[in-house]
Amino acid sequence: MGGNNYGSAPIKSNTSGQVMIFGMNNYGNINVYNSDQVILGETVNQGGGVVTLNNVNANLVRVENHGTYELLFFSKSFILTSF
C-alpha cells in the first residue's frame, strides 16, 4: 500500500498476516493491529498524522515523522532503522 492519505478516512488493518506500507504520505490516521509482520518503509507521517501500531511485529525503515507514532502492547518485536 502506498500513496497519499489526506485524513478523510483512516486506513485500518486488523490481520494476523503481513502488512506492507511503502511510499505513503500520511496526513490522517493509519492503524495496524495484530499483524505478525508490518513493514513501514520510506513513509512520511506529516504534522497531524497519527500512526498506531498495536500488538505487531514491526519494521520501520527510512521513515520521517512530523506527527505522532503510537506503539502499543508490543509483546512482539519492533525494529527501527534510519528514523
N, C-alpha and C positions, 0 to 999 in steps of 0.2 A: 504494500500500500504506500502511496506517496502522493504528492500534490500539495494543495492548499486547504487548510481548514480555517475558515473565517469565523467560526463560532456560532453560526445559526443553529446548528445541531451538533451534539457531541459525537465523537467516534468512540464506540464501545465494543469491547471484545471480552467474552467470558467463555474460555475454552481450555481444555487441557492440552490442546495441540500447539503448534508453532504459530507465532505472530511475528511478522516482519514488517517494519515501518522504515522506509528509506526515503530521503529527499523530501520530507514533509516540512512545510512552513506552517506552523501552528499558531493561531491566534485564539483558539477556543479551548475545548476540553478533549483530551484523549484519555480513556480509561481502559486499562487492560487488567483482567482478573484471572487468576488460577491457571495460568499457562505454564507448561513445562519448559518452553523456550520462547523468550521475547528478544528480538534483535531490533534495536532502535539505532539507526545509523544516518549520519550526515543530515541531521534534522535540526531545525531552528525552532525553539519554543519562544515565541515573541512575548513582549510585555502583555500581561493579562492572560496569557495562555497557561493552562494547567495540565500537566501530565501526571496521571495517577497510575502507579504500578503496585498491584495488591496481590501478594502471595504468588509470585512468579520467579522463575529463573530468568534473570535479565542481563543482557549485554548491551551497554550503551557505548557507541563508537562514534567519535567525531561529532558530538552534539554541541549545540550552542544554546545557552539558556539566558533569557531575559525575563522569564516568568517564574513559574513555580513547578517543582517536581515534588510529588508526594510519594514516598517509598514506604509502603505499609506491609506489615506482617510478613517479613522476609524469613520464612523458615527454609527457603530455598536459597540459591546463590545470586549474587549481584556483582557484576564486573563493569568498571567504568574506565575507559581509556580516552585520553585526549579530550577532556571535557572543556 
